Amino acid sequence: MTELLPTAVIRPAAPSGEAFAVPVDRPSGALALPAPMVATVGDIAGLSPRRTRGDGGEVPGADVDTVDALPHAQWSAVAAWLKAG
């Protein structure tokens, strides 16, 4: 049986593009959280969304939107699986 490790892909929590909010009480020597590897499954090689004819997209935009609409845990598992493939 193959195990998926969904922690391999980090989805940003904020729509502003920042991965996580930095806690105010974080000690100055603490490490910052990593930047997200991908913000949408459309960022994964070979999965750029096709929105209009001839725009160079590789998969239907609606498919990317469907996956991106998943709850965080499911999105992470699917994104990790797609990225591994």
PDB file with SEQRES, HELIX, SHEET and CRYST1 records, atoms N, CA, C and O in Angstrom:
SEQRES   1 A   85  MET THR GLU LEU LEU PRO THR ALA VAL ILE ARG PRO ALA          
SEQRES   2 A   85  ALA PRO SER GLY GLU ALA PHE ALA VAL PRO VAL ASP ARG          
SEQRES   3 A   85  PRO SER GLY ALA LEU ALA LEU PRO ALA PRO MET VAL ALA          
SEQRES   4 A   85  THR VAL GLY ASP ILE ALA GLY LEU SER PRO ARG ARG THR          
SEQRES   5 A   85  ARG GLY ASP GLY GLY GLU VAL PRO GLY ALA ASP VAL ASP          
SEQRES   6 A   85  THR VAL ASP ALA LEU PRO HIS ALA GLN TRP SER ALA VAL          
SEQRES   7 A   85  ALA ALA TRP LEU LYS ALA GLY                                  
HELIX    1 AA1 PRO A    6  ALA A    8  5                                   3    
HELIX    2 AA2 VAL A   41  ASP A   43  5                                   3    
HELIX    3 AA3 GLY A   61  ASP A   68  1                                   8    
HELIX    4 AA4 HIS A   72  ALA A   84  1                                  13    
SHEET    1 AA1 2 PRO A  49  ARG A  50  0                                        
SHEET    2 AA1 2 VAL A  59  PRO A  60  1                                        
CRYST1    1.000    1.000    1.000  90.00  90.00  90.00 P 1           1          
ATOM      1  N   MET A   1       0.845  -1.166   0.000  1.00  0.00           N  
ATOM      2  CA  MET A   1       0.000   0.000   0.000  1.00  0.00           C  
ATOM      3  C   MET A   1       0.899   1.241   0.000  1.00  0.00           C  
ATOM      4  O   MET A   1       1.909   1.282   0.704  1.00  0.00           O  
ATOM      5  N   THR A   2       0.537   2.225  -0.772  1.00  0.00           N  
ATOM      6  CA  THR A   2       1.281   3.472  -0.861  1.00  0.00           C  
ATOM      7  C   THR A   2       0.662   4.498   0.065  1.00  0.00           C  
ATOM      8  O   THR A   2      -0.560   4.642   0.106  1.00  0.00           O  
ATOM      9  N   GLU A   3       1.498   5.216   0.813  1.00  0.00           N  
ATOM     10  CA  GLU A   3       1.017   6.277   1.681  1.00  0.00           C  
ATOM     11  C   GLU A   3       1.209   7.623   1.023  1.00  0.00           C  
ATOM     12  O   GLU A   3       2.234   7.868   0.387  1.00  0.00           O  
ATOM     13  N   LEU A   4       0.234   8.495   1.172  1.00  0.00           N  
ATOM     14  CA  LEU A   4       0.373   9.876   0.729  1.00  0.00           C  
ATOM     15  C   LEU A   4       0.859  10.697   1.907  1.00  0.00           C  
ATOM     16  O   LEU A   4       0.386  10.525   3.030  1.00  0.00           O  
ATOM     17  N   LEU A   5       1.796  11.583   1.652  1.00  0.00           N  
ATOM     18  CA  LEU A   5       2.276  12.476   2.694  1.00  0.00           C  
ATOM     19  C   LEU A   5       1.852  13.893   2.346  1.00  0.00           C  
ATOM     20  O   LEU A   5       2.617  14.631   1.727  1.00  0.00           O  
ATOM     21  N   PRO A   6       0.629  14.288   2.739  1.00  0.00           N  
ATOM     22  CA  PRO A   6       0.104  15.592   2.339  1.00  0.00           C  
ATOM     23  C   PRO A   6       0.884  16.766   2.886  1.00  0.00           C  
ATOM     24  O   PRO A   6       0.677  17.895   2.441  1.00  0.00           O  
ATOM     25  N   THR A   7       1.773  16.539   3.834  1.00  0.00           N  
ATOM     26  CA  THR A   7       2.546  17.645   4.374  1.00  0.00           C  
ATOM     27  C   THR A   7       3.626  18.107   3.405  1.00  0.00           C  
ATOM     28  O   THR A   7       4.342  19.067   3.690  1.00  0.00           O  
ATOM     29  N   ALA A   8       3.753  17.434   2.259  1.00  0.00           N  
ATOM     30  CA  ALA A   8       4.765  17.811   1.281  1.00  0.00           C  
ATOM     31  C   ALA A   8       4.383  19.090   0.543  1.00  0.00           C  
ATOM     32  O   ALA A   8       5.239  19.718  -0.081  1.00  0.00           O  
ATOM     33  N   VAL A   9       3.138  19.478   0.603  1.00  0.00           N  
ATOM     34  CA  VAL A   9       2.672  20.688  -0.076  1.00  0.00           C  
ATOM     35  C   VAL A   9       1.979  21.569   0.946  1.00  0.00           C  
ATOM     36  O   VAL A   9       1.101  21.112   1.678  1.00  0.00           O  
ATOM     37  N   ILE A  10       2.373  22.828   0.995  1.00  0.00           N  
ATOM     38  CA  ILE A  10       1.782  23.773   1.938  1.00  0.00           C  
ATOM     39  C   ILE A  10       0.902  24.738   1.164  1.00  0.00           C  
ATOM     40  O   ILE A  10       1.346  25.371   0.206  1.00  0.00           O  
ATOM     41  N   ARG A  11      -0.334  24.842   1.585  1.00  0.00           N  
ATOM     42  CA  ARG A  11      -1.254  25.773   0.941  1.00  0.00           C  
ATOM     43  C   ARG A  11      -1.289  27.071   1.740  1.00  0.00           C  
ATOM     44  O   ARG A  11      -1.367  27.038   2.968  1.00  0.00           O  
ATOM     45  N   PRO A  12      -1.231  28.199   1.065  1.00  0.00           N  
ATOM     46  CA  PRO A  12      -1.287  29.453   1.811  1.00  0.00           C  
ATOM     47  C   PRO A  12      -2.610  29.602   2.534  1.00  0.00           C  
ATOM     48  O   PRO A  12      -3.660  29.206   2.028  1.00  0.00           O  
ATOM     49  N   ALA A  13      -2.546  30.173   3.715  1.00  0.00           N  
ATOM     50  CA  ALA A  13      -3.752  30.350   4.520  1.00  0.00           C  
ATOM     51  C   ALA A  13      -4.444  31.664   4.216  1.00  0.00           C  
ATOM     52  O   ALA A  13      -5.654  31.785   4.408  1.00  0.00           O  
ATOM     53  N   ALA A  14      -3.697  32.647   3.747  1.00  0.00           N  
ATOM     54  CA  ALA A  14      -4.258  33.967   3.504  1.00  0.00           C  
ATOM     55  C   ALA A  14      -4.316  34.255   2.014  1.00  0.00           C  
ATOM     56  O   ALA A  14      -3.371  33.924   1.297  1.00  0.00           O  
ATOM     57  N   PRO A  15      -5.389  34.860   1.523  1.00  0.00           N  
ATOM     58  CA  PRO A  15      -5.478  35.177   0.099  1.00  0.00           C  
ATOM     59  C   PRO A  15      -4.498  36.261  -0.327  1.00  0.00           C  
ATOM     60  O   PRO A  15      -4.330  36.511  -1.521  1.00  0.00           O  
ATOM     61  N   SER A  16      -3.853  36.905   0.636  1.00  0.00           N  
ATOM     62  CA  SER A  16      -2.920  37.981   0.303  1.00  0.00           C  
ATOM     63  C   SER A  16      -1.607  37.462  -0.264  1.00  0.00           C  
ATOM     64  O   SER A  16      -0.776  38.250  -0.716  1.00  0.00           O  
ATOM     65  N   GLY A  17      -1.409  36.143  -0.247  1.00  0.00           N  
ATOM     66  CA  GLY A  17      -0.173  35.582  -0.769  1.00  0.00           C  
ATOM     67  C   GLY A  17       0.816  35.201   0.315  1.00  0.00           C  
ATOM     68  O   GLY A  17       1.791  34.501   0.044  1.00  0.00           O  
ATOM     69  N   GLU A  18       0.577  35.655   1.551  1.00  0.00           N  
ATOM     70  CA  GLU A  18       1.447  35.254   2.643  1.00  0.00           C  
ATOM     71  C   GLU A  18       0.998  33.888   3.137  1.00  0.00           C  
ATOM     72  O   GLU A  18      -0.197  33.620   3.253  1.00  0.00           O  
ATOM     73  N   ALA A  19       1.970  33.025   3.430  1.00  0.00           N  
ATOM     74  CA  ALA A  19       1.636  31.671   3.857  1.00  0.00           C  
ATOM     75  C   ALA A  19       0.914  31.659   5.197  1.00  0.00           C  
ATOM     76  O   ALA A  19      -0.119  31.004   5.334  1.00  0.00           O  
ATOM     77  N   PHE A  20       1.436  32.367   6.176  1.00  0.00           N  
ATOM     78  CA  PHE A  20       0.856  32.373   7.499  1.00  0.00           C  
ATOM     79  C   PHE A  20       1.091  33.737   8.134  1.00  0.00           C  
ATOM     80  O   PHE A  20       2.038  34.445   7.791  1.00  0.00           O  
ATOM     81  N   ALA A  21       0.232  34.081   9.043  1.00  0.00           N  
ATOM     82  CA  ALA A  21       0.466  35.311   9.800  1.00  0.00           C  
ATOM     83  C   ALA A  21       1.534  35.032  10.847  1.00  0.00           C  
ATOM     84  O   ALA A  21       1.513  33.981  11.487  1.00  0.00           O  
ATOM     85  N   VAL A  22       2.450  35.945  11.025  1.00  0.00           N  
ATOM     86  CA  VAL A  22       3.514  35.786  12.003  1.00  0.00           C  
ATOM     87  C   VAL A  22       2.984  36.212  13.360  1.00  0.00           C  
ATOM     88  O   VAL A  22       2.490  37.331  13.504  1.00  0.00           O  
ATOM     89  N   PRO A  23       3.075  35.341  14.360  1.00  0.00           N  
ATOM     90  CA  PRO A  23       2.579  35.713  15.684  1.00  0.00           C  
ATOM     91  C   PRO A  23       3.336  36.916  16.238  1.00  0.00           C  
ATOM     92  O   PRO A  23       4.547  37.032  16.054  1.00  0.00           O  
ATOM     93  N   VAL A  24       2.626  37.801  16.910  1.00  0.00           N  
ATOM     94  CA  VAL A  24       3.230  39.017  17.455  1.00  0.00           C  
ATOM     95  C   VAL A  24       4.247  38.668  18.541  1.00  0.00           C  
ATOM     96  O   VAL A  24       5.266  39.344  18.685  1.00  0.00           O  
ATOM     97  N   ASP A  25       3.965  37.608  19.302  1.00  0.00           N  
ATOM     98  CA  ASP A  25       4.832  37.259  20.426  1.00  0.00           C  
ATOM     99  C   ASP A  25       5.965  36.305  20.032  1.00  0.00           C  
ATOM    100  O   ASP A  25       6.603  35.723  20.909  1.00  0.00           O  
ATOM    101  N   ARG A  26       6.224  36.134  18.744  1.00  0.00           N  
ATOM    102  CA  ARG A  26       7.288  35.234  18.304  1.00  0.00           C  
ATOM    103  C   ARG A  26       8.638  35.829  18.681  1.00  0.00           C  
ATOM    104  O   ARG A  26       8.902  36.993  18.381  1.00  0.00           O  
ATOM    105  N   PRO A  27       9.496  35.052  19.332  1.00  0.00           N  
ATOM    106  CA  PRO A  27      10.829  35.564  19.660  1.00  0.00           C  
ATOM    107  C   PRO A  27      11.595  35.908  18.386  1.00  0.00           C  
ATOM    108  O   PRO A  27      11.412  35.268  17.350  1.00  0.00           O  
ATOM    109  N   SER A  28      12.447  36.914  18.469  1.00  0.00           N  
ATOM    110  CA  SER A  28      13.166  37.365  17.275  1.00  0.00           C  
ATOM    111  C   SER A  28      14.069  36.283  16.702  1.00  0.00           C  
ATOM    112  O   SER A  28      14.387  36.327  15.514  1.00  0.00           O  
ATOM    113  N   GLY A  29      14.489  35.322  17.499  1.00  0.00           N  
ATOM    114  CA  GLY A  29      15.367  34.258  17.009  1.00  0.00           C  
ATOM    115  C   GLY A  29      14.615  33.081  16.408  1.00  0.00           C  
ATOM    116  O   GLY A  29      15.241  32.160  15.883  1.00  0.00           O  
ATOM    117  N   ALA A  30      13.296  33.088  16.472  1.00  0.00           N  
ATOM    118  CA  ALA A  30      12.515  31.962  15.960  1.00  0.00           C  
ATOM    119  C   ALA A  30      12.534  31.952  14.439  1.00  0.00           C  
ATOM    120  O   ALA A  30      12.592  33.001  13.797  1.00  0.00           O  
ATOM    121  N   LEU A  31      12.485  30.772  13.884  1.00  0.00           N  
ATOM    122  CA  LEU A  31      12.471  30.624  12.434  1.00  0.00           C  
ATOM    123  C   LEU A  31      11.109  30.977  11.870  1.00  0.00           C  
ATOM    124  O   LEU A  31      10.083  30.713  12.497  1.00  0.00           O  
ATOM    125  N   ALA A  32      11.099  31.571  10.694  1.00  0.00           N  
ATOM    126  CA  ALA A  32       9.843  31.887  10.010  1.00  0.00           C  
ATOM    127  C   ALA A  32       9.295  30.614   9.375  1.00  0.00           C  
ATOM    128  O   ALA A  32      10.051  29.708   9.026  1.00  0.00           O  
ATOM    129  N   LEU A  33       8.006  30.557   9.234  1.00  0.00           N  
ATOM    130  CA  LEU A  33       7.389  29.411   8.561  1.00  0.00           C  
ATOM    131  C   LEU A  33       7.737  29.453   7.080  1.00  0.00           C  
ATOM    132  O   LEU A  33       7.930  30.531   6.519  1.00  0.00           O  
ATOM    133  N   PRO A  34       7.818  28.287   6.441  1.00  0.00           N  
ATOM    134  CA  PRO A  34       8.194  28.253   5.029  1.00  0.00           C  
ATOM    135  C   PRO A  34       7.137  28.872   4.128  1.00  0.00           C  
ATOM    136  O   PRO A  34       5.948  28.865   4.444  1.00  0.00           O  
ATOM    137  N   ALA A  35       7.586  29.399   3.018  1.00  0.00           N  
ATOM    138  CA  ALA A  35       6.661  29.911   2.003  1.00  0.00           C  
ATOM    139  C   ALA A  35       5.977  28.714   1.343  1.00  0.00           C  
ATOM    140  O   ALA A  35       6.566  27.635   1.279  1.00  0.00           O  
ATOM    141  N   PRO A  36       4.763  28.879   0.858  1.00  0.00           N  
ATOM    142  CA  PRO A  36       4.073  27.755   0.232  1.00  0.00           C  
ATOM    143  C   PRO A  36       4.774  27.308  -1.045  1.00  0.00           C  
ATOM    144  O   PRO A  36       5.316  28.121  -1.794  1.00  0.00           O  
ATOM    145  N   MET A  37       4.751  25.996  -1.277  1.00  0.00           N  
ATOM    146  CA  MET A  37       5.346  25.458  -2.487  1.00  0.00           C  
ATOM    147  C   MET A  37       4.463  25.792  -3.690  1.00  0.00           C  
ATOM    148  O   MET A  37       4.964  26.124  -4.764  1.00  0.00           O  
ATOM    149  N   VAL A  38       3.165  25.701  -3.503  1.00  0.00           N  
ATOM    150  CA  VAL A  38       2.206  26.066  -4.549  1.00  0.00           C  
ATOM    151  C   VAL A  38       0.998  26.723  -3.887  1.00  0.00           C  
ATOM    152  O   VAL A  38       0.619  26.353  -2.776  1.00  0.00           O  
ATOM    153  N   ALA A  39       0.404  27.683  -4.558  1.00  0.00           N  
ATOM    154  CA  ALA A  39      -0.788  28.348  -4.040  1.00  0.00           C  
ATOM    155  C   ALA A  39      -2.058  27.734  -4.618  1.00  0.00           C  
ATOM    156  O   ALA A  39      -3.134  27.854  -4.032  1.00  0.00           O  
ATOM    157  N   THR A  40      -1.932  27.083  -5.757  1.00  0.00           N  
ATOM    158  CA  THR A  40      -3.032  26.442  -6.454  1.00  0.00           C  
ATOM    159  C   THR A  40      -2.463  25.241  -7.191  1.00  0.00           C  
ATOM    160  O   THR A  40      -1.276  25.225  -7.518  1.00  0.00           O  
ATOM    161  N   VAL A  41      -3.283  24.242  -7.457  1.00  0.00           N  
ATOM    162  CA  VAL A  41      -2.756  23.095  -8.204  1.00  0.00           C  
ATOM    163  C   VAL A  41      -2.349  23.511  -9.612  1.00  0.00           C  
ATOM    164  O   VAL A  41      -1.601  22.791 -10.274  1.00  0.00           O  
ATOM    165  N   GLY A  42      -2.824  24.649 -10.075  1.00  0.00           N  
ATOM    166  CA  GLY A  42      -2.420  25.167 -11.382  1.00  0.00           C  
ATOM    167  C   GLY A  42      -0.959  25.582 -11.430  1.00  0.00           C  
ATOM    168  O   GLY A  42      -0.408  25.777 -12.514  1.00  0.00           O  
ATOM    169  N   ASP A  43      -0.313  25.721 -10.255  1.00  0.00           N  
ATOM    170  CA  ASP A  43       1.110  26.048 -10.185  1.00  0.00           C  
ATOM    171  C   ASP A  43       1.994  24.817 -10.375  1.00  0.00           C  
ATOM    172  O   ASP A  43       3.203  24.951 -10.565  1.00  0.00           O  
ATOM    173  N   ILE A  44       1.411  23.633 -10.328  1.00  0.00           N  
ATOM    174  CA  ILE A  44       2.169  22.395 -10.489  1.00  0.00           C  
ATOM    175  C   ILE A  44       2.475  22.200 -11.973  1.00  0.00           C  
ATOM    176  O   ILE A  44       1.613  22.404 -12.828  1.00  0.00           O  
ATOM    177  N   ALA A  45       3.705  21.807 -12.263  1.00  0.00           N  
ATOM    178  CA  ALA A  45       4.122  21.615 -13.660  1.00  0.00           C  
ATOM    179  C   ALA A  45       3.163  20.677 -14.390  1.00  0.00           C  
ATOM    180  O   ALA A  45       2.836  19.597 -13.898  1.00  0.00           O  
ATOM    181  N   GLY A  46       2.723  21.104 -15.561  1.00  0.00           N  
ATOM    182  CA  GLY A  46       1.820  20.311 -16.385  1.00  0.00           C  
ATOM    183  C   GLY A  46       0.353  20.510 -16.075  1.00  0.00           C  
ATOM    184  O   GLY A  46      -0.499  19.897 -16.717  1.00  0.00           O  
ATOM    185  N   LEU A  47       0.039  21.353 -15.107  1.00  0.00           N  
ATOM    186  CA  LEU A  47      -1.359  21.552 -14.706  1.00  0.00           C  
ATOM    187  C   LEU A  47      -1.812  23.002 -14.797  1.00  0.00           C  
ATOM    188  O   LEU A  47      -2.746  23.398 -14.100  1.00  0.00           O  
ATOM    189  N   SER A  48      -1.174  23.794 -15.637  1.00  0.00           N  
ATOM    190  CA  SER A  48      -1.623  25.182 -15.752  1.00  0.00           C  
ATOM    191  C   SER A  48      -3.027  25.205 -16.361  1.00  0.00           C  
ATOM    192  O   SER A  48      -3.307  24.490 -17.323  1.00  0.00           O  
ATOM    193  N   PRO A  49      -3.905  26.035 -15.789  1.00  0.00           N  
ATOM    194  CA  PRO A  49      -5.297  26.033 -16.235  1.00  0.00           C  
ATOM    195  C   PRO A  49      -5.482  26.693 -17.606  1.00  0.00           C  
ATOM    196  O   PRO A  49      -4.861  27.709 -17.919  1.00  0.00           O  
ATOM    197  N   ARG A  50      -6.337  26.094 -18.394  1.00  0.00           N  
ATOM    198  CA  ARG A  50      -6.704  26.647 -19.700  1.00  0.00           C  
ATOM    199  C   ARG A  50      -8.009  27.410 -19.506  1.00  0.00           C  
ATOM    200  O   ARG A  50      -9.059  26.808 -19.282  1.00  0.00           O  
ATOM    201  N   ARG A  51      -7.940  28.733 -19.593  1.00  0.00           N  
ATOM    202  CA  ARG A  51      -9.123  29.576 -19.376  1.00  0.00           C  
ATOM    203  C   ARG A  51      -9.781  29.984 -20.696  1.00  0.00           C  
ATOM    204  O   ARG A  51     -11.006  30.069 -20.784  1.00  0.00           O  
ATOM    205  N   THR A  52      -8.962  30.236 -21.722  1.00  0.00           N  
ATOM    206  CA  THR A  52      -9.493  30.594 -23.036  1.00  0.00           C  
ATOM    207  C   THR A  52      -8.727  29.828 -24.102  1.00  0.00           C  
ATOM    208  O   THR A  52      -7.626  29.335 -23.858  1.00  0.00           O  
ATOM    209  N   ARG A  53      -9.311  29.734 -25.266  1.00  0.00           N  
ATOM    210  CA  ARG A  53      -8.687  29.030 -26.370  1.00  0.00           C  
ATOM    211  C   ARG A  53      -7.341  29.684 -26.714  1.00  0.00           C  
ATOM    212  O   ARG A  53      -7.253  30.897 -26.899  1.00  0.00           O  
ATOM    213  N   GLY A  54      -6.314  28.861 -26.795  1.00  0.00           N  
ATOM    214  CA  GLY A  54      -5.003  29.339 -27.197  1.00  0.00           C  
ATOM    215  C   GLY A  54      -4.196  30.036 -26.111  1.00  0.00           C  
ATOM    216  O   GLY A  54      -3.169  30.643 -26.414  1.00  0.00           O  
ATOM    217  N   ASP A  55      -4.635  29.968 -24.843  1.00  0.00           N  
ATOM    218  CA  ASP A  55      -3.880  30.661 -23.790  1.00  0.00           C  
ATOM    219  C   ASP A  55      -2.697  29.844 -23.267  1.00  0.00           C  
ATOM    220  O   ASP A  55      -1.964  30.315 -22.397  1.00  0.00           O  
ATOM    221  N   GLY A  56      -2.505  28.644 -23.776  1.00  0.00           N  
ATOM    222  CA  GLY A  56      -1.358  27.831 -23.380  1.00  0.00           C  
ATOM    223  C   GLY A  56      -1.596  26.952 -22.169  1.00  0.00           C  
ATOM    224  O   GLY A  56      -0.684  26.257 -21.722  1.00  0.00           O  
ATOM    225  N   GLY A  57      -2.801  26.970 -21.632  1.00  0.00           N  
ATOM    226  CA  GLY A  57      -3.110  26.116 -20.479  1.00  0.00           C  
ATOM    227  C   GLY A  57      -3.103  24.652 -20.862  1.00  0.00           C  
ATOM    228  O   GLY A  57      -3.316  24.294 -22.020  1.00  0.00           O  
ATOM    229  N   GLU A  58      -2.853  23.803 -19.862  1.00  0.00           N  
ATOM    230  CA  GLU A  58      -2.712  22.372 -20.128  1.00  0.00           C  
ATOM    231  C   GLU A  58      -3.909  21.541 -19.676  1.00  0.00           C  
ATOM    232  O   GLU A  58      -4.117  20.441 -20.187  1.00  0.00           O  
ATOM    233  N   VAL A  59      -4.690  22.038 -18.741  1.00  0.00           N  
ATOM    234  CA  VAL A  59      -5.882  21.328 -18.262  1.00  0.00           C  
ATOM    235  C   VAL A  59      -7.040  22.319 -18.177  1.00  0.00           C  
ATOM    236  O   VAL A  59      -6.810  23.523 -18.067  1.00  0.00           O  
ATOM    237  N   PRO A  60      -8.284  21.832 -18.228  1.00  0.00           N  
ATOM    238  CA  PRO A  60      -9.417  22.750 -18.115  1.00  0.00           C  
ATOM    239  C   PRO A  60      -9.383  23.545 -16.812  1.00  0.00           C  
ATOM    240  O   PRO A  60      -9.154  22.978 -15.743  1.00  0.00           O  
ATOM    241  N   GLY A  61      -9.607  24.839 -16.898  1.00  0.00           N  
ATOM    242  CA  GLY A  61      -9.603  25.699 -15.725  1.00  0.00           C  
ATOM    243  C   GLY A  61     -10.610  25.266 -14.679  1.00  0.00           C  
ATOM    244  O   GLY A  61     -10.366  25.425 -13.483  1.00  0.00           O  
ATOM    245  N   ALA A  62     -11.747  24.718 -15.113  1.00  0.00           N  
ATOM    246  CA  ALA A  62     -12.774  24.269 -14.169  1.00  0.00           C  
ATOM    247  C   ALA A  62     -12.253  23.129 -13.299  1.00  0.00           C  
ATOM    248  O   ALA A  62     -12.631  23.026 -12.132  1.00  0.00           O  
ATOM    249  N   ASP A  63     -11.392  22.271 -13.846  1.00  0.00           N  
ATOM    250  CA  ASP A  63     -10.818  21.177 -13.057  1.00  0.00           C  
ATOM    251  C   ASP A  63      -9.902  21.726 -11.966  1.00  0.00           C  
ATOM    252  O   ASP A  63      -9.939  21.257 -10.829  1.00  0.00           O  
ATOM    253  N   VAL A  64      -9.087  22.709 -12.306  1.00  0.00           N  
ATOM    254  CA  VAL A  64      -8.203  23.337 -11.321  1.00  0.00           C  
ATOM    255  C   VAL A  64      -9.045  24.013 -10.245  1.00  0.00           C  
ATOM    256  O   VAL A  64      -8.737  23.898  -9.059  1.00  0.00           O  
ATOM    257  N   ASP A  65     -10.099  24.715 -10.640  1.00  0.00           N  
ATOM    258  CA  ASP A  65     -10.976  25.397  -9.686  1.00  0.00           C  
ATOM    259  C   ASP A  65     -11.648  24.406  -8.739  1.00  0.00           C  
ATOM    260  O   ASP A  65     -11.800  24.692  -7.551  1.00  0.00           O  
ATOM    261  N   THR A  66     -12.052  23.245  -9.254  1.00  0.00           N  
ATOM    262  CA  THR A  66     -12.705  22.222  -8.433  1.00  0.00           C  
ATOM    263  C   THR A  66     -11.762  21.720  -7.349  1.00  0.00           C  
ATOM    264  O   THR A  66     -12.154  21.604  -6.188  1.00  0.00           O  
ATOM    265  N   VAL A  67     -10.523  21.423  -7.723  1.00  0.00           N  
ATOM    266  CA  VAL A  67      -9.545  20.946  -6.738  1.00  0.00           C  
ATOM    267  C   VAL A  67      -9.213  22.047  -5.741  1.00  0.00           C  
ATOM    268  O   VAL A  67      -9.113  21.782  -4.543  1.00  0.00           O  
ATOM    269  N   ASP A  68      -9.041  23.268  -6.211  1.00  0.00           N  
ATOM    270  CA  ASP A  68      -8.704  24.379  -5.319  1.00  0.00           C  
ATOM    271  C   ASP A  68      -9.827  24.696  -4.335  1.00  0.00           C  
ATOM    272  O   ASP A  68      -9.576  25.312  -3.298  1.00  0.00           O  
ATOM    273  N   ALA A  69     -11.052  24.290  -4.637  1.00  0.00           N  
ATOM    274  CA  ALA A  69     -12.189  24.549  -3.748  1.00  0.00           C  
ATOM    275  C   ALA A  69     -12.293  23.526  -2.612  1.00  0.00           C  
ATOM    276  O   ALA A  69     -13.128  23.680  -1.720  1.00  0.00           O  
ATOM    277  N   LEU A  70     -11.458  22.490  -2.635  1.00  0.00           N  
ATOM    278  CA  LEU A  70     -11.501  21.466  -1.593  1.00  0.00           C  
ATOM    279  C   LEU A  70     -11.074  22.057  -0.250  1.00  0.00           C  
ATOM    280  O   LEU A  70     -10.321  23.030  -0.209  1.00  0.00           O  
ATOM    281  N   PRO A  71     -11.558  21.465   0.856  1.00  0.00           N  
ATOM    282  CA  PRO A  71     -11.074  21.881   2.178  1.00  0.00           C  
ATOM    283  C   PRO A  71      -9.566  21.649   2.282  1.00  0.00           C  
ATOM    284  O   PRO A  71      -9.007  20.839   1.542  1.00  0.00           O  
ATOM    285  N   HIS A  72      -8.917  22.351   3.190  1.00  0.00           N  
ATOM    286  CA  HIS A  72      -7.456  22.353   3.293  1.00  0.00           C  
ATOM    287  C   HIS A  72      -6.837  20.948   3.336  1.00  0.00           C  
ATOM    288  O   HIS A  72      -5.908  20.668   2.579  1.00  0.00           O  
ATOM    289  N   ALA A  73      -7.329  20.073   4.197  1.00  0.00           N  
ATOM    290  CA  ALA A  73      -6.730  18.733   4.338  1.00  0.00           C  
ATOM    291  C   ALA A  73      -6.829  17.939   3.041  1.00  0.00           C  
ATOM    292  O   ALA A  73      -5.854  17.316   2.619  1.00  0.00           O  
ATOM    293  N   GLN A  74      -7.993  17.956   2.410  1.00  0.00           N  
ATOM    294  CA  GLN A  74      -8.158  17.227   1.155  1.00  0.00           C  
ATOM    295  C   GLN A  74      -7.329  17.863   0.054  1.00  0.00           C  
ATOM    296  O   GLN A  74      -6.720  17.154  -0.747  1.00  0.00           O  
ATOM    297  N   TRP A  75      -7.294  19.205  -0.002  1.00  0.00           N  
ATOM    298  CA  TRP A  75      -6.499  19.887  -1.020  1.00  0.00           C  
ATOM    299  C   TRP A  75      -5.030  19.499  -0.887  1.00  0.00           C  
ATOM    300  O   TRP A  75      -4.367  19.232  -1.890  1.00  0.00           O  
ATOM    301  N   SER A  76      -4.516  19.466   0.344  1.00  0.00           N  
ATOM    302  CA  SER A  76      -3.114  19.118   0.571  1.00  0.00           C  
ATOM    303  C   SER A  76      -2.799  17.713   0.080  1.00  0.00           C  
ATOM    304  O   SER A  76      -1.757  17.487  -0.534  1.00  0.00           O  
ATOM    305  N   ALA A  77      -3.700  16.766   0.351  1.00  0.00           N  
ATOM    306  CA  ALA A  77      -3.486  15.387  -0.085  1.00  0.00           C  
ATOM    307  C   ALA A  77      -3.496  15.291  -1.616  1.00  0.00           C  
ATOM    308  O   ALA A  77      -2.632  14.641  -2.204  1.00  0.00           O  
ATOM    309  N   VAL A  78      -4.462  15.931  -2.249  1.00  0.00           N  
ATOM    310  CA  VAL A  78      -4.563  15.889  -3.713  1.00  0.00           C  
ATOM    311  C   VAL A  78      -3.369  16.606  -4.348  1.00  0.00           C  
ATOM    312  O   VAL A  78      -2.793  16.100  -5.311  1.00  0.00           O  
ATOM    313  N   ALA A  79      -2.995  17.757  -3.834  1.00  0.00           N  
ATOM    314  CA  ALA A  79      -1.870  18.507  -4.381  1.00  0.00           C  
ATOM    315  C   ALA A  79      -0.572  17.720  -4.243  1.00  0.00           C  
ATOM    316  O   ALA A  79       0.241  17.704  -5.167  1.00  0.00           O  
ATOM    317  N   ALA A  80      -0.368  17.068  -3.100  1.00  0.00           N  
ATOM    318  CA  ALA A  80       0.838  16.257  -2.904  1.00  0.00           C  
ATOM    319  C   ALA A  80       0.860  15.093  -3.887  1.00  0.00           C  
ATOM    320  O   ALA A  80       1.908  14.769  -4.445  1.00  0.00           O  
ATOM    321  N   TRP A  81      -0.286  14.467  -4.099  1.00  0.00           N  
ATOM    322  CA  TRP A  81      -0.376  13.345  -5.033  1.00  0.00           C  
ATOM    323  C   TRP A  81      -0.098  13.806  -6.467  1.00  0.00           C  
ATOM    324  O   TRP A  81       0.634  13.145  -7.203  1.00  0.00           O  
ATOM    325  N   LEU A  82      -0.683  14.940  -6.858  1.00  0.00           N  
ATOM    326  CA  LEU A  82      -0.456  15.471  -8.199  1.00  0.00           C  
ATOM    327  C   LEU A  82       0.999  15.889  -8.390  1.00  0.00           C  
ATOM    328  O   LEU A  82       1.579  15.647  -9.448  1.00  0.00           O  
ATOM    329  N   LYS A  83       1.588  16.510  -7.380  1.00  0.00           N  
ATOM    330  CA  LYS A  83       2.967  16.961  -7.484  1.00  0.00           C  
ATOM    331  C   LYS A  83       3.921  15.768  -7.583  1.00  0.00           C  
ATOM    332  O   LYS A  83       4.922  15.833  -8.297  1.00  0.00           O  
ATOM    333  N   ALA A  84       3.618  14.694  -6.881  1.00  0.00           N  
ATOM    334  CA  ALA A  84       4.457  13.489  -6.929  1.00  0.00           C  
ATOM    335  C   ALA A  84       4.363  12.793  -8.279  1.00  0.00           C  
ATOM    336  O   ALA A  84       5.302  12.121  -8.705  1.00  0.00           O  
ATOM    337  N   GLY A  85       3.222  12.957  -8.952  1.00  0.00           N  
ATOM    338  CA  GLY A  85       3.003  12.275 -10.231  1.00  0.00           C  
ATOM    339  C   GLY A  85       3.657  13.014 -11.341  1.00  0.00           C  
ATOM    340  O   GLY A  85       3.581  12.590 -12.494  1.00  0.00           O  
TER     341      GLY A  85                                                      
END                                                                             
